[in-house]
Amino acid sequence: MTLNARAARRAALFCLCFLPCACRQGDDAPVAPEPIPFHLAFSPGYTYQYDALLIDEFGYYLPSTRTRATQRITQTGGTRDGFDGVSTVLDSTALLRDTTAVAQEFFLAQSPEGDLYRFGLLAEIARIVRLPVPPKRWDRMAAFSLGYGQSWVVGYLDAEQKISVYGSFVGTGEMFSARVNGVQNVFSCYRVHITGGGVAYSFWVSDAPPAFLMYVLEPGDTTKGAEFTLTDVLMP
């Protein structure tokens, strides 16, 4: 690098260092992010059907593993470990499961601030990607209260809470298409990416209709991933 180039670089860095101060003193101060209005209102009997398939360690889809998965809301308004308004989901997903049970349950809740939580999400992901499984807790899937451009702690991959996993919104909204009671619909959704400690997981979620539209667990160096794509929503 020439002396002139070094001098120019130092001058640019000097200006950048003082730029935040100038913004604070002027009329163009950064605006605090606004919360994202979001209300996930399930009802018992809502049923969600997905196309599911595995992704190998090299990132290739495995068509021979394609199967169907179903999630059904069996209860709403419950309580669990400090949360009210808990929804119980009966999940028939067979891919990546280590049990012979036909279905298993998981639990969802939304805080008064609007943030979305799932009980034991990181423990389930850790099991799949062969990490030490942490204690099950309420993990903060989506911090709608923080708005766009922010990240948050989803939870921890260890009992000592030293290995953090973070979440963030990808973009400012997307569109998705699926059948609702047999009629093709297009609706808006939010994409959330969760990463940290060897975990890479994304999901798309909508509140009109209330649904998780897609889940993608990225494969690891020695573990498979999976993709679940919503095809049908059945509302009683």
TITIFI-782020 format. One record per residue (C-alpha): residue in one letter; x, y, z. Coordinates in steps of 0.02 Angstrom, whole numbers, padded with zeros to 5 digits, always signed. Layout:
# TITIFI-782020
AXYZ
...
//
This chain:
# TITIFI-782020
M+00000+00000+00000
T+00072+00173-00047
L+00093+00316+00076
N-00046+00412-00011
A-00164+00263+00002
R-00126+00244+00187
A-00159+00427+00217
A-00324+00419+00125
R-00376+00267+00226
R-00334+00352+00391
A-00433+00506+00338
A-00584+00399+00295
L-00577+00308+00461
F-00561+00473+00553
C-00719+00537+00470
L-00812+00377+00507
C-00768+00387+00690
F-00848+00558+00705
L-00999+00520+00596
P-01108+00447+00736
C-01077+00601+00842
A-01130+00716+00701
C-01289+00616+00675
R-01335+00628+00858
Q-01310+00815+00858
G-01410+00847+00699
D-01589+00819+00650
D-01557+00649+00568
A-01532+00547+00726
P-01564+00360+00704
V-01743+00309+00738
A-01771+00169+00863
P-01843+00012+00781
E-02031-00006+00796
P-02107-00168+00864
I-02183-00280+00732
P-02370-00307+00762
F-02394-00495+00771
H-02525-00602+00857
L-02521-00790+00834
A-02699-00844+00877
F-02724-01031+00856
S-02884-01128+00886
P-02901-01312+00932
G-02918-01419+00779
Y-02812-01313+00662
T-02710-01437+00559
Y-02554-01407+00456
Q-02488-01526+00324
Y-02308-01518+00261
D-02198-01593+00127
A-02040-01650+00216
L-01872-01715+00157
L-01695-01735+00220
I-01541-01636+00168
D-01376-01730+00170
E-01212-01672+00246
F-01161-01591+00081
G-01320-01488+00065
Y-01409-01597-00064
Y-01593-01642-00048
L-01632-01827-00036
P-01791-01857-00139
S-01806-02037-00078
T-01840-01971+00098
R-01988-01864+00047
T-02136-01890+00163
R-02286-01801+00237
A-02291-01722+00409
T-02440-01656+00506
Q-02453-01536+00652
R-02619-01510+00740
I-02668-01388+00876
T-02746-01491+01015
Q-02760-01359+01153
T-02746-01172+01178
G-02749-01062+01332
G-02645-01180+01438
T-02509-01140+01565
R-02332-01207+01573
D-02174-01155+01665
G-02224-00974+01691
F-02318-00944+01528
D-02505-00924+01504
G-02597-00942+01339
V-02494-01095+01291
S-02541-01191+01133
T-02508-01377+01123
V-02457-01447+00953
L-02466-01632+00910
D-02327-01666+00785
S-02323-01822+00675
T-02155-01781+00595
A-02054-01941+00576
L-01896-01870+00497
L-01750-01847+00618
R-01845-01925+00762
D-01757-02043+00884
T-01914-02121+00955
T-02041-02247+00892
A-02186-02140+00951
V-02313-02102+00815
A-02324-01919+00869
Q-02252-01803+00998
E-02306-01638+01075
F-02224-01468+01081
F-02282-01305+01158
L-02294-01126+01092
A-02331-00962+01181
Q-02326-00776+01149
S-02271-00650+01279
P-02371-00492+01320
E-02239-00397+01219
G-02277-00503+01066
D-02123-00615+01066
L-02144-00795+01010
Y-02079-00939+01118
R-02065-01128+01097
F-02029-01241+01244
G-01874-01349+01218
L-01836-01292+01040
L-01647-01286+01064
A-01646-01450+01158
E-01733-01532+01010
I-01613-01456+00883
A-01462-01504+00989
R-01522-01685+00992
I-01541-01688+00803
V-01370-01614+00766
R-01288-01723+00899
L-01239-01588+01021
P-01252-01609+01210
V-01437-01584+01247
P-01470-01436+01364
P-01614-01427+01489
K-01780-01387+01408
R-01831-01205+01431
W-01942-01078+01345
D-01836-01021+01197
R-01871-00851+01119
M-01901-00896+00937
A-01948-00725+00871
A-01928-00557+00959
F-02063-00457+00870
S-02053-00327+01008
L-01879-00275+00948
G-01926-00241+00767
Y-01817-00263+00614
G-01629-00250+00616
Q-01606-00319+00791
S-01543-00484+00858
W-01588-00571+01019
V-01538-00719+01126
V-01649-00867+01082
G-01579-00972+01224
Y-01429-01075+01274
L-01354-01242+01225
D-01287-01281+01398
A-01350-01286+01577
E-01226-01150+01628
Q-01299-01032+01495
K-01131-00992+01418
I-01162-01053+01240
S-01285-00927+01168
V-01394-00949+01014
Y-01456-00792+00927
G-01604-00750+00818
S-01634-00614+00689
F-01763-00568+00557
V-01710-00595+00377
G-01774-00452+00271
T-01934-00360+00311
G-02065-00484+00255
E-02097-00615+00121
M-02242-00695+00031
F-02294-00878+00035
S-02427-00984-00048
A-02524-01132+00023
R-02700-01202+00021
V-02818-01149+00160
N-02966-01269+00170
G-02930-01320-00008
V-02916-01144-00081
Q-02746-01080-00137
N-02697-00925-00039
V-02551-00804-00042
F-02508-00718+00121
S-02367-00620+00201
C-02245-00695+00325
Y-02086-00664+00422
R-01924-00761+00406
V-01818-00790+00561
H-01641-00860+00564
I-01572-00943+00720
T-01385-00975+00734
G-01245-01006+00857
G-01151-01148+00941
G-01160-01260+00788
V-01346-01228+00756
A-01417-01155+00594
Y-01607-01155+00584
S-01735-01047+00493
F-01923-01036+00494
W-02059-00933+00411
V-02212-00885+00512
S-02376-00793+00479
D-02517-00734+00591
A-02648-00720+00452
P-02679-00864+00443
P-02584-00918+00598
A-02457-01043+00533
F-02276-01096+00523
L-02249-01100+00336
M-02077-01178+00322
Y-01942-01249+00433
V-01763-01276+00374
L-01630-01358+00481
E-01461-01341+00397
P-01353-01498+00395
G-01192-01507+00492
D-01025-01582+00443
T-01083-01755+00497
T-01270-01733+00523
K-01418-01719+00405
G-01535-01572+00396
A-01717-01562+00342
E-01843-01449+00258
F-02030-01443+00295
T-02143-01344+00177
L-02324-01307+00217
T-02447-01363+00083
D-02616-01361+00172
V-02701-01275+00317
L-02862-01353+00379
M-02972-01246+00490
P-03131-01321+00568
//
